[in-house]
Amino acid sequence: MEFRDLKTQYQKLRNDIDAGIADVINSSHYISGPQVAELEKNLAAYTKRTHCISCANGTDALEIALRAMNVKKGDAVFVPSFTFMSTAEVVSLLDAHPVFVDIDLTTFNMDPDSLKNAIERVTHDGIWTPKVVIPVDIFGLPADFDKILPIATQYGLNVLEDGAQGFGGKIREKMACSFGDISTTSFFPAKPLGCYGDGGAIFTDNDEWAALITSICVHGKGHEKYENIRIGRNSRLDTIQAAILLPKLRAFAQYEVAEVNRVAAHYSSRLKNRYRIPTVPEGCLSSWAQYTILCESSAIRSKLQASLKEQGIPSMIYYPRGLHQQQAFAALDYKSLDLPNTATACERVLSLPMHPYMTADNIDFVCDALLK
Ligand SMILES: Cc1ncc(COP(=O)(O)O)c(C=O)c1O
């Protein structure tokens, strides 16, 4: 069994994907070909944002967004500890200071109260300047923007939504990647919308930021060819990846998001009496980057994972430790920082196979193994 079955997806979409790749090769327009602009237009329409700028990956997307927000040395950026490395790594790359925040254990998303406490603590200490908050749409569920956006407004912070896992989710009718002053996503192959390599995108409604981001992505370009008006990056989405994403986005919008929600509902109905199943708050839709249960203990999780493996069922631990405990951030001396929900999640989470092409039999096979 595949954890995320990209092979079946390819078989379904093969004609369009192969034709798209062939078109790019026949045209030899490998960089900034017309498929890139078409994809950006479709992504902006899907998320209902004014601008979408594609780039090389989701980590670059975050870093470039922070640069557009003028984040620099001395600034504090608030990030959940329970996330992938990129969310905080980019803060350190810009010499700013990541401040780690706890999560809500029912959604695994940033806890607004913990955010508020962290902002007040940093403000009180007076060493760093609170600048940006990066809520992550973890496992496909949009962060608690109903509570986080007013907090950001209250303290004058910009919001950068890390929608690497959240693309396709919603709160009421508002799409993931439309909540931040700037939002980003990743097209890493296993993401809800993935390409066949690395890729990413940046979303905003702000014209000035969009122009700045476009420039940063291409060596700080100006209006004329070989005019460089700032130090930028080389961060572009390959035309081939855009050609692959065009039919994948159509399938994603037409049926894949609905299908992962079918899979999640099936899992939940069978597992709810025995496991802590993932919670989707009223009015929210998840794009199910992961379907993650909370085991009773770390020891039970190890046993479960081993027995699933024996039956050929892959499972993953996202994430085994909080970022504040990663050696990479040791210099920030966060060892004694107490983030109890992050600690609990790291000890007990287990992510199960999840993708739009899982059959009812596949799901029952996983559930039978877990219920035994
Ligand atoms: C929450 C989160 N942010 C950022 C990234 C970075 O994306 P990429 O791998 O495309 O650089 C990822 C995934 O890999 C992620 O899960």
The ligand as a Gaussian input file, in Angstrom:
#p B3LYP/6-31G(d) Opt

LIG

0 1
 C        4.546000      23.350000       6.671000
 C        5.562000      23.362000       5.567000
 N        6.149000      24.534000       5.248000
 C        7.047000      24.602000       4.259000
 C        7.413000      23.487000       3.534000
 C        8.483000      23.629000       2.512000
 O        8.123000      23.276000       1.235000
 P        9.236000      22.767000       0.186000
 O        9.571000      21.365000       0.546000
 O        8.531000      22.883000      -1.131000
 O       10.395000      23.687000       0.278000
 C        6.812000      22.252000       3.841000
 C        7.083000      21.004000       3.127000
 O        7.935000      20.460000       2.711000
 C        5.859000      22.195000       4.886000
 O        5.275000      21.037000       5.219000

